[in-house]
Amino acid sequence: MEPVFMVLGQSAAIAASIAIDKNYSVQDVPYKELEADLLKYKQVLQ
């Protein structure tokens, strides 16, 4: 279970980082932008 929590934490941090940088609310972060950053850090999405 711990690896799952680590991935969730990293994903949340990346979403928060995008939101801060682009002045979005976290709920409004575009999925395509989040997806690109997650893939950049080699996260498996499917």
PDB file as gemmi writes it, atoms N, CA and C in Angstrom:
CRYST1    1.000    1.000    1.000  90.00  90.00  90.00 P 1                      
ATOM      1  N   MET A   1       0.809  -1.202   0.000  1.00  0.00           N  
ATOM      2  CA  MET A   1       0.000   0.000   0.000  1.00  0.00           C  
ATOM      3  C   MET A   1       0.853   1.266   0.000  1.00  0.00           C  
ATOM      4  N   GLU A   2       2.018   1.200   0.616  1.00  0.00           N  
ATOM      5  CA  GLU A   2       2.841   2.398   0.718  1.00  0.00           C  
ATOM      6  C   GLU A   2       3.212   2.993  -0.640  1.00  0.00           C  
ATOM      7  N   PRO A   3       3.574   2.177  -1.652  1.00  0.00           N  
ATOM      8  CA  PRO A   3       3.878   2.774  -2.958  1.00  0.00           C  
ATOM      9  C   PRO A   3       2.700   3.559  -3.539  1.00  0.00           C  
ATOM     10  N   VAL A   4       1.487   3.086  -3.285  1.00  0.00           N  
ATOM     11  CA  VAL A   4       0.300   3.797  -3.777  1.00  0.00           C  
ATOM     12  C   VAL A   4       0.213   5.175  -3.134  1.00  0.00           C  
ATOM     13  N   PHE A   5       0.466   5.240  -1.834  1.00  0.00           N  
ATOM     14  CA  PHE A   5       0.412   6.524  -1.131  1.00  0.00           C  
ATOM     15  C   PHE A   5       1.498   7.472  -1.628  1.00  0.00           C  
ATOM     16  N   MET A   6       2.667   6.928  -1.965  1.00  0.00           N  
ATOM     17  CA  MET A   6       3.745   7.773  -2.479  1.00  0.00           C  
ATOM     18  C   MET A   6       3.367   8.375  -3.833  1.00  0.00           C  
ATOM     19  N   VAL A   7       2.742   7.573  -4.697  1.00  0.00           N  
ATOM     20  CA  VAL A   7       2.313   8.066  -6.011  1.00  0.00           C  
ATOM     21  C   VAL A   7       1.231   9.124  -5.850  1.00  0.00           C  
ATOM     22  N   LEU A   8       0.281   8.887  -4.943  1.00  0.00           N  
ATOM     23  CA  LEU A   8      -0.773   9.883  -4.703  1.00  0.00           C  
ATOM     24  C   LEU A   8      -0.181  11.194  -4.202  1.00  0.00           C  
ATOM     25  N   GLY A   9       0.787  11.104  -3.306  1.00  0.00           N  
ATOM     26  CA  GLY A   9       1.428  12.307  -2.782  1.00  0.00           C  
ATOM     27  C   GLY A   9       2.174  13.072  -3.860  1.00  0.00           C  
ATOM     28  N   GLN A  10       2.897  12.341  -4.709  1.00  0.00           N  
ATOM     29  CA  GLN A  10       3.629  12.998  -5.789  1.00  0.00           C  
ATOM     30  C   GLN A  10       2.663  13.653  -6.774  1.00  0.00           C  
ATOM     31  N   SER A  11       1.582  12.973  -7.090  1.00  0.00           N  
ATOM     32  CA  SER A  11       0.589  13.528  -8.017  1.00  0.00           C  
ATOM     33  C   SER A  11      -0.047  14.791  -7.452  1.00  0.00           C  
ATOM     34  N   ALA A  12      -0.375  14.766  -6.171  1.00  0.00           N  
ATOM     35  CA  ALA A  12      -0.967  15.944  -5.527  1.00  0.00           C  
ATOM     36  C   ALA A  12       0.019  17.102  -5.510  1.00  0.00           C  
ATOM     37  N   ALA A  13       1.286  16.806  -5.254  1.00  0.00           N  
ATOM     38  CA  ALA A  13       2.303  17.860  -5.232  1.00  0.00           C  
ATOM     39  C   ALA A  13       2.485  18.484  -6.613  1.00  0.00           C  
ATOM     40  N   ILE A  14       2.473  17.667  -7.642  1.00  0.00           N  
ATOM     41  CA  ILE A  14       2.608  18.190  -9.004  1.00  0.00           C  
ATOM     42  C   ILE A  14       1.403  19.051  -9.362  1.00  0.00           C  
ATOM     43  N   ALA A  15       0.203  18.600  -9.007  1.00  0.00           N  
ATOM     44  CA  ALA A  15      -1.004  19.394  -9.272  1.00  0.00           C  
ATOM     45  C   ALA A  15      -0.950  20.719  -8.521  1.00  0.00           C  
ATOM     46  N   ALA A  16      -0.506  20.689  -7.273  1.00  0.00           N  
ATOM     47  CA  ALA A  16      -0.395  21.921  -6.487  1.00  0.00           C  
ATOM     48  C   ALA A  16       0.640  22.862  -7.090  1.00  0.00           C  
ATOM     49  N   SER A  17       1.735  22.305  -7.564  1.00  0.00           N  
ATOM     50  CA  SER A  17       2.785  23.120  -8.178  1.00  0.00           C  
ATOM     51  C   SER A  17       2.276  23.831  -9.433  1.00  0.00           C  
ATOM     52  N   ILE A  18       1.548  23.109 -10.268  1.00  0.00           N  
ATOM     53  CA  ILE A  18       0.968  23.718 -11.471  1.00  0.00           C  
ATOM     54  C   ILE A  18      -0.007  24.820 -11.074  1.00  0.00           C  
ATOM     55  N   ALA A  19      -0.848  24.532 -10.089  1.00  0.00           N  
ATOM     56  CA  ALA A  19      -1.842  25.515  -9.645  1.00  0.00           C  
ATOM     57  C   ALA A  19      -1.175  26.789  -9.144  1.00  0.00           C  
ATOM     58  N   ILE A  20      -0.113  26.648  -8.381  1.00  0.00           N  
ATOM     59  CA  ILE A  20       0.597  27.821  -7.858  1.00  0.00           C  
ATOM     60  C   ILE A  20       1.257  28.599  -8.990  1.00  0.00           C  
ATOM     61  N   ASP A  21       1.957  27.874  -9.870  1.00  0.00           N  
ATOM     62  CA  ASP A  21       2.678  28.537 -10.963  1.00  0.00           C  
ATOM     63  C   ASP A  21       1.749  29.278 -11.919  1.00  0.00           C  
ATOM     64  N   LYS A  22       0.578  28.705 -12.190  1.00  0.00           N  
ATOM     65  CA  LYS A  22      -0.340  29.278 -13.178  1.00  0.00           C  
ATOM     66  C   LYS A  22      -1.486  30.063 -12.548  1.00  0.00           C  
ATOM     67  N   ASN A  23      -1.480  30.164 -11.225  1.00  0.00           N  
ATOM     68  CA  ASN A  23      -2.525  30.882 -10.484  1.00  0.00           C  
ATOM     69  C   ASN A  23      -3.920  30.290 -10.743  1.00  0.00           C  
ATOM     70  N   TYR A  24      -3.997  28.952 -10.760  1.00  0.00           N  
ATOM     71  CA  TYR A  24      -5.259  28.228 -10.878  1.00  0.00           C  
ATOM     72  C   TYR A  24      -5.667  27.766  -9.486  1.00  0.00           C  
ATOM     73  N   SER A  25      -6.954  27.458  -9.318  1.00  0.00           N  
ATOM     74  CA  SER A  25      -7.311  26.664  -8.142  1.00  0.00           C  
ATOM     75  C   SER A  25      -6.946  25.220  -8.496  1.00  0.00           C  
ATOM     76  N   VAL A  26      -6.689  24.407  -7.505  1.00  0.00           N  
ATOM     77  CA  VAL A  26      -6.254  23.032  -7.773  1.00  0.00           C  
ATOM     78  C   VAL A  26      -7.295  22.279  -8.606  1.00  0.00           C  
ATOM     79  N   GLN A  27      -8.564  22.567  -8.359  1.00  0.00           N  
ATOM     80  CA  GLN A  27      -9.624  21.886  -9.105  1.00  0.00           C  
ATOM     81  C   GLN A  27      -9.640  22.269 -10.579  1.00  0.00           C  
ATOM     82  N   ASP A  28      -9.052  23.398 -10.926  1.00  0.00           N  
ATOM     83  CA  ASP A  28      -9.082  23.889 -12.307  1.00  0.00           C  
ATOM     84  C   ASP A  28      -7.819  23.575 -13.105  1.00  0.00           C  
ATOM     85  N   VAL A  29      -6.902  22.819 -12.530  1.00  0.00           N  
ATOM     86  CA  VAL A  29      -5.686  22.451 -13.264  1.00  0.00           C  
ATOM     87  C   VAL A  29      -6.103  21.575 -14.449  1.00  0.00           C  
ATOM     88  N   PRO A  30      -5.734  21.976 -15.667  1.00  0.00           N  
ATOM     89  CA  PRO A  30      -6.114  21.181 -16.842  1.00  0.00           C  
ATOM     90  C   PRO A  30      -5.467  19.792 -16.801  1.00  0.00           C  
ATOM     91  N   TYR A  31      -6.271  18.768 -17.076  1.00  0.00           N  
ATOM     92  CA  TYR A  31      -5.759  17.401 -17.003  1.00  0.00           C  
ATOM     93  C   TYR A  31      -4.587  17.195 -17.949  1.00  0.00           C  
ATOM     94  N   LYS A  32      -4.656  17.743 -19.152  1.00  0.00           N  
ATOM     95  CA  LYS A  32      -3.566  17.544 -20.125  1.00  0.00           C  
ATOM     96  C   LYS A  32      -2.243  18.091 -19.585  1.00  0.00           C  
ATOM     97  N   GLU A  33      -2.303  19.204 -18.893  1.00  0.00           N  
ATOM     98  CA  GLU A  33      -1.098  19.793 -18.304  1.00  0.00           C  
ATOM     99  C   GLU A  33      -0.568  18.906 -17.172  1.00  0.00           C  
ATOM    100  N   LEU A  34      -1.473  18.429 -16.336  1.00  0.00           N  
ATOM    101  CA  LEU A  34      -1.090  17.529 -15.247  1.00  0.00           C  
ATOM    102  C   LEU A  34      -0.537  16.223 -15.809  1.00  0.00           C  
ATOM    103  N   GLU A  35      -1.206  15.695 -16.821  1.00  0.00           N  
ATOM    104  CA  GLU A  35      -0.761  14.446 -17.441  1.00  0.00           C  
ATOM    105  C   GLU A  35       0.656  14.580 -17.994  1.00  0.00           C  
ATOM    106  N   ALA A  36       0.939  15.694 -18.664  1.00  0.00           N  
ATOM    107  CA  ALA A  36       2.268  15.906 -19.237  1.00  0.00           C  
ATOM    108  C   ALA A  36       3.339  15.907 -18.150  1.00  0.00           C  
ATOM    109  N   ASP A  37       3.068  16.577 -17.043  1.00  0.00           N  
ATOM    110  CA  ASP A  37       4.049  16.612 -15.954  1.00  0.00           C  
ATOM    111  C   ASP A  37       4.204  15.245 -15.294  1.00  0.00           C  
ATOM    112  N   LEU A  38       3.108  14.531 -15.112  1.00  0.00           N  
ATOM    113  CA  LEU A  38       3.202  13.196 -14.511  1.00  0.00           C  
ATOM    114  C   LEU A  38       4.032  12.269 -15.391  1.00  0.00           C  
ATOM    115  N   LEU A  39       3.811  12.327 -16.692  1.00  0.00           N  
ATOM    116  CA  LEU A  39       4.582  11.488 -17.609  1.00  0.00           C  
ATOM    117  C   LEU A  39       6.052  11.891 -17.628  1.00  0.00           C  
ATOM    118  N   LYS A  40       6.315  13.193 -17.472  1.00  0.00           N  
ATOM    119  CA  LYS A  40       7.700  13.669 -17.428  1.00  0.00           C  
ATOM    120  C   LYS A  40       8.459  13.025 -16.265  1.00  0.00           C  
ATOM    121  N   TYR A  41       7.743  12.766 -15.172  1.00  0.00           N  
ATOM    122  CA  TYR A  41       8.355  12.130 -13.999  1.00  0.00           C  
ATOM    123  C   TYR A  41       8.136  10.618 -13.994  1.00  0.00           C  
ATOM    124  N   LYS A  42       7.794  10.077 -15.176  1.00  0.00           N  
ATOM    125  CA  LYS A  42       7.689   8.640 -15.420  1.00  0.00           C  
ATOM    126  C   LYS A  42       6.634   7.921 -14.584  1.00  0.00           C  
ATOM    127  N   GLN A  43       5.535   8.619 -14.311  1.00  0.00           N  
ATOM    128  CA  GLN A  43       4.428   7.940 -13.641  1.00  0.00           C  
ATOM    129  C   GLN A  43       3.626   7.152 -14.661  1.00  0.00           C  
ATOM    130  N   VAL A  44       3.188   5.980 -14.276  1.00  0.00           N  
ATOM    131  CA  VAL A  44       2.350   5.141 -15.128  1.00  0.00           C  
ATOM    132  C   VAL A  44       0.905   5.530 -14.872  1.00  0.00           C  
ATOM    133  N   LEU A  45       0.193   5.929 -15.913  1.00  0.00           N  
ATOM    134  CA  LEU A  45      -1.164   6.433 -15.748  1.00  0.00           C  
ATOM    135  C   LEU A  45      -2.234   5.405 -16.098  1.00  0.00           C  
ATOM    136  N   GLN A  46      -1.867   4.356 -16.780  1.00  0.00           N  
ATOM    137  CA  GLN A  46      -2.873   3.342 -17.135  1.00  0.00           C  
ATOM    138  C   GLN A  46      -2.362   1.966 -16.812  1.00  0.00           C  
TER     139      GLN A  46                                                      
END                                                                             
